[in-house]
């Protein structure tokens, strides 16, 4: 299943299941806002599709999978996935399974309510680990990266999909919202314990590289991609591809704009 075909079915699911809002806002707002959000969604999903190579006996961990959207996309493409999540997301998993079974086999996906620091996975278990909007919530982050290193097979890839911590606009918004209180505590009613939680603790590309390389990972710089530069008012019906093309030309030519004004960053780390 292509990413575009998946998005079309996902949009129908969002209309049928309002519980997925406000986490997903793809079907809310003006037409320009909808196209704006679709573009971001597709660029991230395309990045994952490009990086995850379908092969025999592949094992993928989608850590912090939320409602499991990426996991459903991969399993519909015959890629086995284990998704782990916490909080209210887990309650919607069964409903989503019922929906996605209408469009293909999803037997190769499993979901667990799990705190990564209490992981029961064996070392060297996964070919790919996906961290999408996840690692800026996990604390202590250094310990988490050490765990991911152990779980990943040799030459495996870790896909880090995050907001860009160097984005000037995002920095200003987050500072106004939470000041410098980057780490908080919250009580998980299902685990019955208090956990540390990254309070939108986003980081820059350099900060992520330093954290990962200190724990033995290698950054694949050629695969780094900055995404989302333009604002919603630029978007119109069916112009997503043109906007993305323009953005990537800007990212390729202007280092300052790429690092300081692009909203998202996709990175790849490997275990050698």
Secondary structure, 3 states (H helix, E strand, C coil): CCHHHHHHHHHHHHHHCHHHCCCCCCCCCCHHHHHHHHHHHHHHHHHHHHHCCCCCCCCEEEECCCCCHHHHHHHHCCCCEEEEECHHHHHHHHHHHHHHHHHCCCCCEEEEECCHHHCCCCCCCEEEEEEECCCCCCCCHHHHHHHHHHHEEEEEEEEEEEECCCCHHHHHHHHHHHCCCCEEEEEECCCCEEEEEECCCCCCHHHHHHHHHHCCEEECHHHCEEECCCCHHHCCCCCHHHHHHHHHHHHHHCHHHHHHHCCEEEEEEEEC
